[in-house]
């Protein structure tokens, strides 16, 4: 997980805002399901899920420090959530720790979000994803939402195409200008 985080290109791309919003909502859904299952007492969806599920999970400090250096381009919010992602990966790799099969990896959609082009930032109760924002108030109510059907690049690209068409009337390119049709 440290290698995946370190490999992310943190330059933000507005043309992926709609799929990133869908992935963020999927993260909220999964985090809410875990929070409900384990009685996690948190008001924010960005919390140390591993600590709630299995307190005391340790993380190699050098791995954390090195990864934090590599994710600084993602911004303050990415830097703050990185230890939670790494601790979750450490929990999943801990021998003898079994997690309920019906609970999906909460951080998987967040990782795909990052890999689709940079991070995000929070402000005024919203997660800003360039051309799209997602409110995180009420994120716990997303536990019952249907799961995102696919993380496949083609399916996520279609979400972006449709979102851009609906919002702007054209397909946004990575540079923020209309893409040639």
N, C-alpha and C positions, 0 to 999 in steps of 0.2 A: 504494500500500500504506500509505503514511503517513496518507493521508486515511481509509482504512478503519479503521486502528487508532485514529485520533483520534476516529472517530465511534462507537466501541463504548460502550455503556452498561455500565459496570463493576459495576453492582449485581448481586450474585449471586442466582441463582434456582435453588433446589433442585429445582423441578419439571422441570428439564432435565438433571438429573444423569446419567440413563441414556444419553441421546443424546450428552452430552458425553463420557462414558466411552468410547462407541463411536468417537467422533471422535478422542479421544486415542489409542486403540489403533491407529486408522488412521494417525495421525501417527507413532507408533512404528514401524509397518510400513514406511511410506514412508522415514522417516529411516534405518531399518536397511538398506533396499535401497540407498539412496544411499551409506551408510557402507560397505557391502560392495562396491559397484561401484567406489568410489574409494579403498578401503583407509583410510578415516578411522579414526584411532586415538583413540577416545573411549569413556569408560565411561558417559557420560550421554547420553540422547536429546536433551537440550537443548544443542546445540552449534552452532558457527558453520559450518554446512554449506557456505555459499558459500566460505569460506576453505579448506576441505578440497578442494572441487571445483576451485576456480580461485583460488589464493592471490593476495592483493593487491587484491581488489575494494575500491574506495573508496566511501565513503558521504559525502554532503554533511553536514557537522557541524551546520549549522543545521537541516536536516531531522531529523536524529537528536535533537538537543536539544529541538526543538519537539514531536516525537512523544513523547519520554520524559515531558515535562510533561503531555501529554494522557492517558497511560496509567497514571499513578501510582495511580489508583483501582483498577487491577487487581491491585495488590500487588507485592511484591518480585520474585516469580518472573516475572510478566509484564514488569516493567521489565528484568529480565535477559535475557529471550528476544527482546525487541523489536529490539535491534540485529541479531540473527541473521536475523529475518524481513525487516528492511529491506535487509540486505546481500544476502540471497537475491533479493529483488525487483530490486536493482541489478544483480546478476549476470545475471538473466534478461533485463534490458533492455540489456545491454552488446552492442554490435555485434560480430559475429564469434565470439561464444561460442555454441557449439552443445552442447546437452545431449542425452544419449540419449533417444529418444522413449519408450522403455519405462519410464523413470523418471518417475513422477508428481511434481508439485509437492509437496514434503514439508510445506510450511507451509499448504497449502490447508485441510486438516481443522482445524488449530489456529485459523485465522482464523474458520471457521464455528463452532467451539467458543466462541470469544470472543463472536461475534455472537449466540449463543444465550443470552447472559446472563452477562457477567462473565468473570473469569479463573479462576485456581486457585492453590493453594499446595501446596508439597511439604513433607513431614515424614515422618520415619521410613521413608524409602525408598518413599513412596507419593505419588501426586498426589491431593489431596483436592478433590472436586467436590461438596461438600455431603453429599448422602445416599449417595454412592458414592465409593469410592477405587479407584485403579488402581496396582498395584505397578509400578515401572519396572525392577526387577531382571529380567533376561532379555529386555529389550526388543529386543535384536539378534536373538533367535530368532523374532521376529514377521515377519521378512522374507519368509518362506514362507507366512504366513497369507493367506487369501483377502481380497481388497479389500472395503471397505465398499461395499455395493451401490449406495447412493444418498445424496446430501447434500440431497435435496429436503426441505423443511420438513415436509411431511405424513408422509414416511417416518420422519424423526427424531422427530416428535411421537408416532408409533406406538410407537417404541422406548421413549419416556418413559412412555407410557400402560401398556404391558406391564410395564415395569420397576417402576413404582410399584405396579401391581396385585400383582405377584409379591412385592414387598418389604413392602408395607403392607396389601394387600387393598382398596385404594381408589386413585383417581387423585388425585395430589397437585396442588394448585393453586399458582400462583406465590407465594402468601403462606405456603405451608407447611401449609395446612389442606386437608382433602378438598374436591375440586371437586364442585359439584352435578352429578349425573348427568343 
